């Protein structure tokens, strides 16, 4: 049995791992590379395997850095099943089509630039049609359901507590000497709103574990909530805008959930709050449909007739005209818009219109990959280019990791310490410092390298 790392090794994005045994090839995730140009350009390289030879795909969750190259996989000939949870399947239906739309739009923009430079034009990674067609391969399954994929492979998906439908993949390879290999996917925080905690597992021979925050500790939830309250009060007082770049799935919904709670307690002034992301709006509707994934607190709220995704002063702006109108607003407002790393979407328009004003605050609540617009702003650059034009940043920048849907180091170690006998650990999905820090905390482990193959 062999394991090969085709992404998210030494970097955070591009999750894609291949398990090989008994002449079978299984992919766990097929995600998009994001961040620096040299990293994102990996998306345009041919797969380093033949998609037609892949026997099955296990998808841990819907985030684009885990699912975003599935339409490309389909485009190049993959036609077998894609196993995931039912919620992940529903989220991918909107996520992948949205990603394809972005590919087509940005490809036109890039080709105009390449044409002026006399360079060869590029094709989009995949089309909206590819994104729609690949959905027929998705098979939604329930948590804790044993699936016999092949005679020599059984799989169980466990709740990863990261986003709605996120899963830990527990694979049983039934060779002469049966082995269990676990892929953590992305692990969430304990006691996070809406969804359940990550599932503790007691036995495994091998564990492939993420390390996004492998060397860091998040702010306590009470502290992060107080920071949000203080920022809203300051924004209201200064008559400015609070811009929150937010991932459309989970981060936006958790933020709305938190805002609902603090608004009901009258902890913030009655300031207009806008969710300005068509994708986030669609994702929120899917969240409302999959109540089977809610934790007890969210279930109780619904039972009491309190919809956590609706409250006074909250407005969902779906139409482009509604989004543009926000830039003309004179009064203070909170604007939540995707994308979370400021790589696309409506947040870029709000940034170019407002980040030059000293009464604007840009509030980062999630991971910013190296090379992204969000990372450059967060790290203190004074000028950024958006759509080819340079803009000065006079806004206040605030970064809080406590809203992250990723586990921090203490929580990763809490999950790893669930195992009664220490499994061999492969560390993925993290920048080098974070991977090294998790290895040090675990006191062993193999830091995965891109394109590396290991014998299990």
N, C-alpha and C positions, 0 to 999 in steps of 0.2 A: 504494500500500500504506500502510495506517494502523495505528497501535498506540494502544490506549486502556487506561488503568489504572483498574480498578474496585476495587482493593484493594491493600494492602501498599505504599502510596505515602505517605511521610511517617510511616508507622506500620509495625510489624513484621507484623501479622496480616492476615488477609483476602485472601490472595494470589489475584488474579484479573486476568488481562490478556487483552485481545481483539486479535487480529490480523485485519485486514480487507483483502481483496484480491479482485478479480474477482467482486464480489457475494457473496463468501463471508465468513462470520464464524466464527472459530476461538477457542475459549477455552483458555488455558493456566492450569490450576488453577481451583478454585472453592471457596475456603477460608472458614472462619468467622472473624469478627472477635472478638478477645479482649482483655480488659484493662479500661480505664475504662468506666464505664456508657455515656457518650456514644458510645464506640467499639463496644461490644458491642450497643448498640441498633440499629446499622446492619444487623445480621442480620435484624431484623424489618421493615426497609423493603423495598418491592418491588424486584426487580432493575431496574437502569436499562437493561435491554435485554429483548427478548422471548425467553425460553428456547426457544420453538418455532422461532426463526430461526437458532439456533446450529447450524452444520453438523458440528462435531466438538469434542471436548474432549481435550486432552492433559494428563494428570495427572503432575506431577513426582514426588510421593511421598505417603505415606499420612497424614502429620501433619494434624491437624484444621484447622489454619490454612491448609492447602492443599486439603483434600478435604471439609471439613465441611459445605459448603452444596450438595454434589452431590445429596443426597436432596431438598433444597428445589428445586433445578433440575428434577429429575424430577417433583416434585409439581406444578410449574407448566408442565409440558408438554414438556420435553426428552426426545427419544426416539432420538437418534443415538448413535454409538459414543463410548466413553470409552477412550482409548488410554493404557496404562500398562504397567509391567513386571509379570511374573507374580507376583513377591513383593508388589508394591504392591496388586495385585488381592486377594490372600489377606489381607493386612493390613487393607485397607479393609472387607472383609466383617465383621471383628470391630469395627473402629474406628467405622464408621458406625452399626452397630446399637447399640453402646455409647453413642455420642453421642445417638442418638435416645432411648434410655432415660433419659439425663440430661435431655434437653429435656422429656420428658413429666413426669419427677419435679419438675424445677425450675419447670415451668409451673404445676403444682398448687400449689406453695409460693407462687409469685408471685401467683397468682390469689386465694389466701386473703388476702394482704396488700392487693391491689388492691380486693377486695370490702369489706374493713374501711374502706378509704379512700374508698369510693364511686366508684372509678374504673372505666373499662371493662376487662373481662377480656380476656386475650390467648390466642390459640391457640398451641400449640407450633409451632416452626419446621417440624417434620416428625415423622412417626410412625415407629415401628419397622417398620411395614409398608412405608412409603416407602423406608426404608434397605435393606430386603431386596429390594424390587422394582427399585431402581435398579442393583443388581449385575448384572442381566441385560444391561446396556449395556456392561459392562467387557470390554475385549479385552486380554488379557495378551500382551506381546511380549517378545522377548529383547533384551538389550543388543547394540548394533552391528548390528542388523537393519534394513535399508532397507525402509521401508514406503511404498508408493505409496497415499496417502490419497485423492487426487483426481488428475486428469490434470495439474493445475498445482500440486500440493503433494506433496512427499516428506519423510519424517521419519525421523530416527535417534535412538534413545535411548542416551545414553552414561552410564556410571556416575558419579554425583555424589559418592560416598563419604560421604554424610551419614547415611542410615539404610539398613537392608536394603531393596533395591529402588529407592532414590532415583535420579533420573535428571536429566541435562542434556538438554533438548530441542533438537535440531539440526534446524531446519526450512528446507527449500529451496523457495522460492516461484518457480515457473517461469513468470514473466510474460515480456514482450518482452525485458526485461533481468533475467535470473534473479538473485535475491538470497538470501543465507543469513542467517537470524536465529537467534540462540542464546539460549535461556532457561536460566539457570544452575540454576533451582530453588534449593534450599539446598545449598551446598557443604560438604563435611565436612573434617575435619582430615587432613593427611598422617600416615601411620604410626599411625592409630587402630586399636584392636583389632577383630577379627572381619571387617570388610569392607575392600574395596580402596580405594586412594586415588582422589581425583577424577581424571577423565580430562582430560588436556591436549589442547586443540584448537588447530589452527594457523591456520585461516582463518575469517573471518566478516565480514559487512558491518555487522551490528548485534549487540550483546550486551545482554541485559537481565539485570543481575546483582544478587544479594542483597547486603545490607550490614549484617546483624544486628550483627556485631562489626567494622564498617568502620573504627573508630578505636581498636581495642584489641588488645592482645597477650595471649594466654593464658599461664598458667603452664606451664613445661615438664612433660611427663608424669611424670618422676621426682619432681618437686616435689609435684605434685598427689597422687601415690600416697603420698608420705611424710606429707602432711597427713592423708589418710584413715587411714593406719596410726596416727598419733599420736592422732587423735580416737577411734579404737576403743580404744586402750590407756587413754586418759583415762576414757572411758565405763565400761570394765570396772573400773577402779580406783575410780571414784566411785559405782559401783552404779546408774548412771543409764540413760537411753535416748538413743541416737543416732537421730534422726529424719531421714530423707533423702527429701524430696519428689522424685519422679523421674517423668519421662515414661515411659509404658508401653512405648513403642517406641524401641529403640536405647539410650537412656540407661540404662534398667534392665538391659538385656542386657550392655552394656559394663561397667556397675558390677559385675554378677555375675562377669563374666569377670575383672575386676581383682581382686575379692575372692578368687576361686578361686586366682589366681596368688600373691597374697601369703599366703594361708592355707597353700598347699602349701609355701611357703618358711619357714613357722613365724614369720612376721613380726608376727602378731597373736595375742592370746590366744584360747582356744577359747570364744568368745562366741556365743550364739545369734543367727543372722541370719535375718530373715524378709522374704520378698517378699510384701507384703500388697496385692495388686492382681489381681483376676480377669482384667482386661484384659492386664496385663503377663504373667501366666501363660500366657494363650492366645497372646499375641504371641511369647513365648519358644518355644513349640511350633512356631510357624511359622518362626522363625529356625532351629530344628533341622531343619526340612524343606528349607529352601532353602540347602543347603550349596554350591550352584553359585556363590553370591555371596560365599563366604568368601575371605579372603586366605590366603596360603600358611601363615602361622603357625597359623591356626585349623584349616586342613585337616590340617596335620601333627599337631596335638593329637588330632584325631579319629582319625587313622590309628594313633596310639599307644594308642588306647583310652581317652583322657582326655576325658570330656565336660565342657567348660568351664562348663556350666550346672548342674552337680551336684557338690557336695562336702560333707564332714561339717559339721554345724552349720547347714547351709542348709535352710530349710523354706519351702515355698510354701503360703500360707494362702488357700485358695479360698473356703471357707464363711464366712458372716457370723459364725457362732458362734466360729470360730477367730480371726477378727479381733478380736472383742470381748474374747476371753480374753487378748489381748496387753496390754490395759489393766490387767489384774489381776496381771500378772507382777511379782514383787518383784525378781527378779534383773535384772542389766544385759542389754541387748539392742540390736541394730541393727535398725531397722524401715524398710524401703524401701517407700514407698507412693505411688501416684499420687493426684492429678495433680501434674505438675511445678511448676505455678504456684500450687498450693493452691486452685484454683478449684472443686474438687469432689472426689469420691472419698473413699477411706478416710483419706487423710492429714489431712483436716480433723478427724476424730474423734480421731486421735492427738494432734494439736496441742492441741485443747481439753482433753484429759486430761493432757498432760505439759508443755506449754510454760510453765506456772506454776512449775515446779520448777527450782531452780538447777542440779541435776545432769543436766538435759536439754540436749542440743545439737541445734540445727536446722542441718542442713548442706545448703546450696543448691548444686547442681551444674549448674544450667542457667539459661537466660535467664528473667528475670522481667519480664513486660510491665507497663507503667505501668497502675496502677489495680487490679492483681490483689492478692489476699491475700498471696501470696508476696513481691511487690514491697514492700508496706507493712511486712511483718515484716523483710525484708532491709534496708530503709532505716532501721530503728531505732525504729519506733513502739512505745509501751509498752503499748497496749491495742488489741485487735482484736475485732470482732464475728464470731462464727461461729454460724450458724443463729439469729440474732436476739439472742444473749446476748454480753455483753462479757467478755473474758478478759484478764488481765494476763500480760505476757511477762516471765518471769524467766530463761528459758533463754538459753544462749550461742548467738550467731548466727555462723555461718561461711559464707562465700561463696567458691567456687572456680570459675573459668571454664574451667579446664583440662579438665574432664570434658565440656564442651560438644561437641555433635556438629556445631557450626558452625565453619567456618574463621574465623580471626581476620584482622586486616588484612594481616600478612605473607603468610599463606596465600592470601588473596583476590588479592593482588598477584602471587603466584607463579603462580596460575591465569591471571590476565589477561595476564601477561607471556609465556605460552605462544604467544600470537598473533604471527605473524611480521610482520603489518601491523596497526597499531593500528585496531581497529574502533570505530565510534561506540558509546559506552557510555550505557545508561540505568540509573540506579541506583534500586533498589526495596528493599522488605523491610527497612527500618531506620528507627530514630528519626532526626529531623533532624540531630543532631550526628554520628551514625554515617555517614549518607549524605554529609554535607559532608566528613567526614574521608577517606572513600574517594575522593571526587572530587578532593580535594587531592593524595592519594597517586598517583592515576592521571594527574593534571595535565590532566584534561579530563573531560567527561561531563555528562549531563543528569540532574538530580535530578527524578524523577517526582513529579507531584502527583496527588492523588486526583481522579478523573473526567477527567483531562486526556487529550486526544487529540493525537497527533503524526503528522506526515507523514513517511514513510520514503523 
